[in-house]
Amino acid sequence: MITVLNPATEEPIAELPEAGVEETDAAVARAKAAFPAWRAVAPADRARLLRRLATLVEEHAAELARIESQNVGKPISGALGEVGMVAEVLHFYAGAVDKHHGETIPVAGGIDATFREPLGVVGLIVPWNFPLNIASWKLGPALACGNAVVLKPAALTPLSALRLAELALEAGIPEGVLNVLVGPGSVVGTRLVGHPDVAKIGFTGSTEVGRQVMRDAAGTIKRVTLELGGKSANVVFADADLERAAAAAPYAVFDNAGQDCCARSRILVERTAYDRFLELLVEATRGVRVGDPSLDETEMGPLISAAHRETVASFVEGDPRFRGETPGGPGYWFPCTLVEATNQDRIAREEVFGPVAAVIPFEDEADAVRIANDTPYGLSGSIWTRDGARAIRVARALETGVLSVNSNSSVRPSTPFGGFKQSGFGRELGMQAMDGYSEVKNVFFSTG
């Protein structure tokens, strides 16, 4: 059995059977059996079913947010926002079903056409930090393309995925099309990646595990989409609106207690503005409300587990520039922490995945680009400047998949999301995600 805990109280909230290889094989078999009929569903009908699921998510938003808040420890206000995005994502892909077009290509002697064909059974492996949200990023395009799915949530946070599967049946999505398996990644995930009847793996998680997914997928030449770690740069130039940039910066790191692959955890500041910005940043960080996730006013909750808290703590050496307050009593709490650093320090090289930011000075535009790119990762990032030409130059120069200018946002249902370098490959969200869950088939019709 798997015991699911509430990270804010350390108390059990569910006991679930633990799936193994046998259960994984059975889920894949169910998906394989359901695939032909699901693939044959008329596009308008498949869209209608996905839209019905999106509507059910909206109708059960309070319930799903409560599940997510208690299971992950995230503030209820943030959980409600995430459930809202899940519904938006499903609505988007309901509308994408009949807009994922092939093309006709001029050729001699006939007509050439391409078709977008579903892959078959796809395995979706999602992490514990945004369980329902990231599941929807994969489920939406996978189901819209006509694939059957085996979804493996993290063993720490499986509850929202299980409830979503119930809602999918209620929406009318046929049995076997969406299967949820609760079990350890080393068993269930490994079997999914190696299973000969699974055509594709969509994986979000650490870069280390992503490497293993690639190795295991090689045996069957399995298609893979990887969304992995990050060490994103928040680049603040001296001509920026420093007050606005400093007010926004804490929430780009400390949202979800820093357990976010998009966290702008390297804050790069032009040296001529460094002292003033740091002063503003400390004051803004002091204002982050840490506490009971069930309260509307809470902005940051606990970390996911005691083991993860130890890992995060190992990154903070010496005296930080700022360390915030946390509640007493039970819960895996860790304070908002600001550390002055260089880009060669461990805290600037490795993904902390906690509420710890490294503040790093730079000299000029070229130095900012050099430091921002001096990382094995390339997922997200921000550029703060009033100079539009500079913003474009720097955005083009950064080796990063998702950037925002004078903003710290990364994710919208209609726009592609994914990384460069060791942050992975392939794209989630937007119409680009549909390409990752389909194959292009080319057909020539002779007119001779």
Backbone hydrogen bonds, N-H to C=O, Kabsch-Sander energy under -0.5 kcal/mol:
donor,donor_aa,acceptor,acceptor_aa,energy
2,I,16,L,-3.5
3,T,1,M,-0.5
4,V,2,I,-0.6
4,V,14,A,-2.9
6,N,11,E,-2.3
9,T,6,N,-1.1
10,E,6,N,-3.0
11,E,6,N,-0.5
13,I,4,V,-3.5
14,A,4,V,-1.2
16,L,2,I,-2.6
19,A,17,P,-0.6
19,A,182,V,-3.3
24,T,20,G,-2.1
25,D,21,V,-2.7
26,A,22,E,-2.0
27,A,23,E,-2.2
28,V,24,T,-2.4
29,A,25,D,-2.2
30,R,26,A,-2.2
31,A,27,A,-2.4
32,K,28,V,-2.7
33,A,29,A,-2.2
34,A,30,R,-1.9
35,F,31,A,-1.6
38,W,34,A,-2.0
39,R,35,F,-3.1
40,A,36,P,-1.4
41,V,37,A,-0.5
41,V,38,W,-1.1
45,D,42,A,-0.6
46,R,42,A,-2.6
47,A,43,P,-2.5
48,R,44,A,-1.9
49,L,45,D,-2.1
50,L,46,R,-2.2
51,R,47,A,-2.4
52,R,48,R,-2.1
53,L,49,L,-2.1
54,A,50,L,-2.4
55,T,51,R,-2.3
56,L,52,R,-2.2
57,V,53,L,-2.2
58,E,54,A,-2.0
59,E,55,T,-2.4
60,H,56,L,-1.9
61,A,58,E,-1.3
64,L,60,H,-2.8
65,A,61,A,-2.7
66,R,62,A,-2.0
67,I,63,E,-2.3
68,E,64,L,-2.5
69,S,65,A,-2.8
70,Q,66,R,-2.4
71,N,67,I,-2.2
72,V,68,E,-2.5
73,G,69,S,-1.9
74,K,68,E,-0.6
76,I,293,P,-3.0
79,A,75,P,-2.4
80,L,76,I,-2.3
81,G,77,S,-1.7
82,E,78,G,-2.2
83,V,79,A,-2.3
84,G,80,L,-2.0
85,M,81,G,-1.7
86,V,82,E,-2.0
87,A,83,V,-2.0
88,E,84,G,-2.0
89,V,85,M,-3.0
90,L,86,V,-2.2
91,H,87,A,-2.5
92,F,88,E,-2.6
93,Y,89,V,-2.4
94,A,90,L,-1.8
95,G,91,H,-1.8
96,A,92,F,-0.8
97,V,93,Y,-0.9
97,V,94,A,-0.5
99,K,96,A,-2.0
100,H,97,V,-0.6
101,H,99,K,-1.3
105,I,112,D,-2.7
107,V,110,G,-0.6
110,G,107,V,-0.7
111,I,445,F,-2.6
112,D,105,I,-0.9
113,A,443,V,-3.0
114,T,103,E,-2.3
115,F,441,K,-2.6
117,E,115,F,-0.7
117,E,439,E,-2.8
119,L,437,Y,-0.7
122,V,120,G,-0.5
122,V,148,A,-2.5
123,G,200,K,-3.1
124,L,150,V,-2.7
125,I,123,G,-0.5
125,I,202,G,-2.8
126,V,124,L,-0.6
126,V,152,K,-2.0
134,I,130,F,-2.5
135,A,131,P,-1.3
136,S,132,L,-2.1
137,W,133,N,-1.5
138,K,134,I,-1.1
139,L,135,A,-3.1
140,G,136,S,-2.5
142,A,138,K,-2.0
143,L,139,L,-2.9
144,A,140,G,-2.2
145,C,141,P,-1.9
146,G,143,L,-1.1
147,N,142,A,-2.3
148,A,120,G,-2.2
149,V,177,V,-3.6
150,V,122,V,-2.3
151,L,179,N,-3.7
152,K,124,L,-3.5
152,K,150,V,-0.5
157,T,154,A,-0.9
162,L,158,P,-1.8
163,R,159,L,-1.9
164,L,160,S,-2.3
165,A,161,A,-2.0
166,E,162,L,-1.4
167,L,163,R,-2.1
168,A,164,L,-2.2
169,L,165,A,-1.7
170,E,166,E,-2.0
171,A,167,L,-2.2
172,G,168,A,-0.6
172,G,169,L,-0.9
173,I,168,A,-2.1
177,V,174,P,-1.8
179,N,149,V,-2.0
181,L,151,L,-2.5
183,G,181,L,-0.6
187,V,184,P,-1.2
188,V,184,P,-2.3
189,G,184,P,-0.8
190,T,185,G,-1.7
191,R,187,V,-2.0
192,L,188,V,-2.4
193,V,189,G,-2.4
194,G,190,T,-1.8
195,H,191,R,-1.3
198,V,195,H,-1.5
199,A,121,V,-2.8
199,A,197,D,-0.6
200,K,121,V,-0.9
201,I,223,R,-2.3
202,G,123,G,-2.6
203,F,201,I,-0.6
203,F,225,T,-2.9
204,T,125,I,-1.9
205,G,227,E,-1.9
210,G,206,S,-2.2
211,R,207,T,-2.0
212,Q,208,E,-1.3
213,V,209,V,-2.4
214,M,210,G,-2.2
215,R,211,R,-2.1
216,D,212,Q,-2.7
217,A,213,V,-2.3
218,A,214,M,-1.0
218,A,215,R,-0.6
219,G,216,D,-0.7
220,T,217,A,-0.9
221,I,218,A,-1.0
222,K,217,A,-2.3
223,R,199,A,-1.8
225,T,201,I,-2.4
226,L,425,F,-2.0
227,E,203,F,-2.4
228,L,226,L,-0.5
228,L,423,S,-2.5
232,S,263,A,-0.8
233,A,380,S,-0.6
234,N,266,R,-3.0
235,V,233,A,-0.7
235,V,382,S,-2.7
236,V,234,N,-0.6
236,V,268,L,-3.4
237,F,235,V,-0.6
237,F,384,W,-2.5
240,A,237,F,-1.9
242,L,240,A,-1.5
245,A,241,D,-2.7
246,A,242,L,-2.7
247,A,243,E,-2.1
248,A,244,R,-1.8
249,A,245,A,-1.8
251,Y,248,A,-0.6
252,A,248,A,-0.8
252,A,249,A,-1.0
253,V,249,A,-0.5
253,V,250,P,-1.3
254,F,250,P,-3.7
255,D,251,Y,-0.5
257,A,254,F,-1.8
258,G,255,D,-1.4
259,Q,256,N,-2.0
260,D,258,G,-1.9
263,A,260,D,-1.8
264,R,252,A,-2.3
265,S,263,A,-2.1
266,R,232,S,-2.1
267,I,265,S,-0.6
267,I,358,A,-3.0
268,L,234,N,-1.7
268,L,266,R,-0.8
269,V,267,I,-0.5
269,V,360,I,-2.4
270,E,236,V,-2.4
271,R,362,F,-3.0
273,A,270,E,-2.0
274,Y,270,E,-0.5
274,Y,271,R,-1.1
275,D,271,R,-0.5
277,F,273,A,-2.7
278,L,274,Y,-2.8
279,E,275,D,-2.0
280,L,276,R,-2.1
281,L,277,F,-2.9
282,V,278,L,-2.6
283,E,279,E,-1.7
284,A,280,L,-2.3
285,T,281,L,-2.6
286,R,282,V,-2.1
287,G,283,E,-0.7
287,G,284,A,-0.7
288,V,285,T,-1.5
290,V,288,V,-0.8
291,G,300,M,-2.1
295,L,292,D,-1.7
298,T,295,L,-1.2
299,E,289,R,-3.0
300,M,289,R,-1.8
303,L,332,Y,-3.5
309,R,305,S,-1.8
310,E,306,A,-1.8
311,T,307,A,-1.7
312,V,308,H,-2.5
313,A,309,R,-2.5
314,S,310,E,-1.4
315,F,312,V,-1.7
316,V,313,A,-1.3
317,E,315,F,-0.9
321,R,338,L,-1.7
322,F,338,L,-1.7
324,G,336,C,-2.7
332,Y,7,P,-2.0
333,W,331,G,-1.5
337,T,355,P,-2.2
338,L,322,F,-2.5
339,V,357,A,-2.8
341,A,359,V,-2.4
345,D,342,T,-1.3
348,A,345,D,-1.5
349,R,345,D,-0.9
349,R,346,R,-0.9
350,E,346,R,-2.4
352,V,350,E,-0.7
356,V,354,G,-2.4
357,A,337,T,-2.5
358,A,265,S,-3.0
359,V,339,V,-3.0
359,V,357,A,-0.5
360,I,267,I,-2.8
360,I,358,A,-0.5
362,F,269,V,-2.0
368,A,364,D,-2.4
369,V,365,E,-2.3
370,R,366,A,-2.2
371,I,367,D,-2.6
372,A,368,A,-2.6
373,N,369,V,-2.2
374,D,370,R,-0.8
374,D,371,I,-0.8
375,T,373,N,-2.2
381,G,402,V,-0.8
382,S,233,A,-2.2
383,I,404,S,-2.0
384,W,235,V,-3.0
385,T,383,I,-0.6
388,G,386,R,-0.8
391,A,387,D,-2.3
392,I,388,G,-2.0
393,R,389,A,-2.6
394,V,390,R,-3.0
395,A,391,A,-2.3
396,R,392,I,-2.3
397,A,393,R,-1.5
398,L,394,V,-1.9
400,T,398,L,-1.7
401,G,378,G,-1.6
402,V,379,L,-1.7
404,S,381,G,-1.5
406,N,383,I,-2.9
406,N,404,S,-0.5
415,T,412,R,-1.6
417,F,428,E,-2.7
420,F,378,G,-2.8
422,Q,376,P,-2.4
423,S,420,F,-2.2
424,G,421,K,-1.3
425,F,226,L,-1.0
428,E,417,F,-3.2
429,L,137,W,-0.6
430,G,413,P,-2.8
433,A,429,L,-1.0
433,A,430,G,-0.9
434,M,431,M,-1.0
435,D,431,M,-0.7
435,D,432,Q,-0.8
436,G,432,Q,-0.7
436,G,433,A,-0.7
437,Y,434,M,-1.1
438,S,435,D,-1.0
439,E,117,E,-2.8
441,K,115,F,-3.0
441,K,439,E,-0.6
443,V,113,A,-3.3
445,F,111,I,-3.7
446,S,444,F,-0.6
447,T,109,G,-2.3
448,G,109,G,-0.6
